[in-house]
Amino acid sequence: MRKRLLWGLILVCTCSINMYCGSSQEVAAPEPPKDLPVVDERERLIREQLERQRQKRDERIAAAKADQGNNPVIIYKHILRYSKSVPEVQLFVYNNTPKTVGSYEIEFRCYDDRGRPVRERSTRSHIYVGVSRGYEIEKGDVDRPVWNLRGMEKTTNIKRIRLKKVSFTDGTSWRRR
């Protein structure tokens, strides 16, 4: 067993020496993969799709800016979904200022499938107020926080999403009048 291992080691070393120290100066270039055009085509399609998504996002942000005015944070899209029968709202938030946003406060109204207000059990209000903390939004960045609507399980629609307050990392703040 040792002899075979030793001969195998000698053979590997000899091949390695011949490969690197051989007199031939030619280096064989690896052949390009045969599916390269397919990969390039896929990459091009992915880039085009990403560019269309970016353009669509920019259009939504521009429309929301026109609607919401000069708010420092623009809420340009929302998605209502359910997790274990509890509604969750995902907001798409864009920082519209040159400053970094440290936190912000939002409110929206919750309604059921018939358009009736869904009231939270403890506060008896259909207005949800949420405060974002723990992460920052840089200039021009988009954040996608998820708000859990536990206690308002019958919510199927939200309306009047409003920004109430924004605090910046430099210590300044903005309030809705």
C-alpha positions as CSV (number, residue, x, y, z in Angstrom):
1,M,0.0,0.0,0.0
2,R,2.8,2.4,0.9
3,K,4.7,1.5,-2.3
4,R,1.6,2.3,-4.4
5,L,1.1,5.6,-2.6
6,L,4.7,6.5,-3.1
7,W,4.6,5.7,-6.8
8,G,1.4,7.7,-7.2
9,L,3.0,10.7,-5.5
10,I,6.1,10.4,-7.7
11,L,4.0,10.2,-10.8
12,V,1.9,13.3,-9.8
13,C,5.1,15.3,-9.1
14,T,6.7,14.2,-12.3
15,C,3.6,15.2,-14.3
16,S,3.4,18.5,-12.5
17,I,7.1,19.3,-13.2
18,N,6.7,18.4,-16.9
19,M,3.6,20.6,-17.1
20,Y,5.2,23.7,-15.6
21,C,8.9,23.2,-16.6
22,G,8.5,21.7,-20.0
23,S,10.4,23.1,-22.9
24,S,7.2,23.9,-24.8
25,Q,6.2,27.6,-24.5
26,E,2.7,27.0,-25.8
27,V,-0.1,27.4,-23.4
28,A,-3.4,25.9,-24.3
29,A,-6.2,28.4,-23.9
30,P,-9.4,26.9,-22.6
31,E,-12.2,26.8,-25.1
32,P,-15.1,29.2,-24.5
33,P,-18.3,27.4,-23.4
34,K,-20.6,26.6,-26.3
35,D,-23.7,28.1,-24.6
36,L,-22.1,31.6,-24.3
37,P,-24.6,33.2,-26.7
38,V,-27.5,31.8,-24.7
39,V,-26.0,33.2,-21.4
40,D,-25.5,36.6,-23.1
41,E,-29.1,36.6,-24.3
42,R,-30.4,35.7,-20.9
43,E,-28.3,38.4,-19.3
44,R,-29.6,40.9,-21.8
45,L,-33.2,39.9,-21.1
46,I,-32.7,40.2,-17.3
47,R,-31.1,43.6,-17.7
48,E,-34.0,44.8,-19.9
49,Q,-36.5,43.5,-17.4
50,L,-34.7,45.3,-14.5
51,E,-34.6,48.5,-16.5
52,R,-38.3,48.3,-17.2
53,Q,-39.0,47.7,-13.5
54,R,-36.8,50.7,-12.6
55,Q,-38.6,52.9,-15.1
56,K,-42.0,51.8,-13.8
57,R,-40.8,52.5,-10.2
58,D,-39.6,55.9,-11.2
59,E,-42.9,56.7,-12.9
60,R,-44.8,55.7,-9.7
61,I,-42.5,57.8,-7.6
62,A,-43.0,60.8,-9.9
63,A,-46.8,60.4,-9.8
64,A,-46.7,60.1,-6.0
65,K,-44.5,63.2,-5.8
66,A,-47.0,65.1,-7.8
67,D,-49.8,63.9,-5.5
68,Q,-48.0,64.2,-2.1
69,G,-46.2,67.4,-2.8
70,N,-42.8,68.1,-1.2
71,N,-43.0,65.5,1.6
72,P,-39.5,64.4,2.6
73,V,-40.6,60.7,2.3
74,I,-42.8,59.6,-0.6
75,I,-45.1,56.5,-0.1
76,Y,-45.5,55.4,-3.7
77,K,-47.0,51.9,-3.4
78,H,-48.6,49.6,-0.9
79,I,-49.4,45.9,-0.8
80,L,-51.9,44.3,1.6
81,R,-51.3,40.6,2.2
82,Y,-52.1,38.0,4.9
83,S,-49.7,36.1,7.1
84,K,-51.4,33.3,9.1
85,S,-54.7,35.2,8.7
86,V,-53.3,38.4,10.0
87,P,-53.2,41.3,7.5
88,E,-49.9,42.9,6.8
89,V,-49.2,46.1,4.8
90,Q,-46.0,46.6,2.9
91,L,-45.2,50.2,2.1
92,F,-42.8,51.3,-0.6
93,V,-41.1,54.4,0.8
94,Y,-38.8,56.7,-1.1
95,N,-36.5,59.3,0.5
96,N,-37.1,62.5,-1.3
97,T,-34.5,64.6,0.5
98,P,-30.7,65.0,0.5
99,K,-30.7,64.0,4.1
100,T,-30.7,60.5,5.7
101,V,-34.0,59.6,7.3
102,G,-33.7,58.1,10.7
103,S,-37.4,57.3,11.5
104,Y,-40.8,58.3,10.3
105,E,-44.4,58.1,11.4
106,I,-47.3,57.1,9.1
107,E,-51.0,56.7,9.4
108,F,-53.7,55.0,7.3
109,R,-57.3,54.0,7.6
110,C,-58.4,50.3,7.5
111,Y,-61.6,49.1,5.9
112,D,-63.3,45.7,5.3
113,D,-64.6,44.3,2.0
114,R,-67.8,46.3,2.3
115,G,-66.0,49.6,2.8
116,R,-66.8,49.8,6.6
117,P,-64.1,51.0,9.0
118,V,-62.3,48.1,10.8
119,R,-61.6,49.2,14.4
120,E,-58.7,48.0,16.5
121,R,-60.0,46.2,19.6
122,S,-58.1,48.2,22.3
123,T,-58.2,51.7,20.8
124,R,-61.6,51.4,19.0
125,S,-60.1,53.4,16.1
126,H,-59.8,52.4,12.4
127,I,-56.7,54.7,12.0
128,Y,-53.5,52.7,12.2
129,V,-50.4,54.7,13.3
130,G,-47.0,53.2,12.8
131,V,-43.5,54.4,13.6
132,S,-40.4,53.1,11.8
133,R,-37.2,52.8,13.8
134,G,-34.0,50.8,13.6
135,Y,-33.0,51.5,10.1
136,E,-32.1,54.5,8.0
137,I,-33.0,55.5,4.5
138,E,-30.3,57.2,2.5
139,K,-30.9,59.9,-0.1
140,G,-32.8,58.5,-3.1
141,D,-33.2,55.0,-1.5
142,V,-36.3,53.0,-1.2
143,D,-37.4,51.1,1.9
144,R,-40.1,48.4,2.1
145,P,-41.3,48.1,5.7
146,V,-44.0,45.6,6.6
147,W,-46.7,46.7,9.2
148,N,-48.6,44.0,11.1
149,L,-52.3,44.8,11.5
150,R,-52.9,42.4,14.4
151,G,-56.2,43.3,16.0
152,M,-57.6,44.5,12.7
153,E,-58.0,41.1,11.0
154,K,-61.0,42.0,8.9
155,T,-59.0,44.6,7.0
156,T,-59.1,44.1,3.2
157,N,-58.4,47.7,2.1
158,I,-56.4,50.6,3.3
159,K,-56.9,54.3,2.4
160,R,-55.4,57.7,3.0
161,I,-51.9,56.7,3.7
162,R,-50.3,59.8,5.2
163,L,-46.9,60.8,6.5
164,K,-47.1,62.5,9.9
165,K,-43.5,63.0,11.0
166,V,-40.0,62.4,9.8
167,S,-36.8,62.5,11.9
168,F,-33.4,62.8,10.2
169,T,-30.1,61.5,11.4
170,D,-28.7,65.0,11.7
171,G,-31.2,65.8,14.5
172,T,-33.7,67.8,12.4
173,S,-37.3,66.8,11.9
174,W,-40.4,67.5,9.7
175,R,-44.1,67.5,10.8
176,R,-47.2,67.6,8.7
177,R,-49.2,70.8,9.4
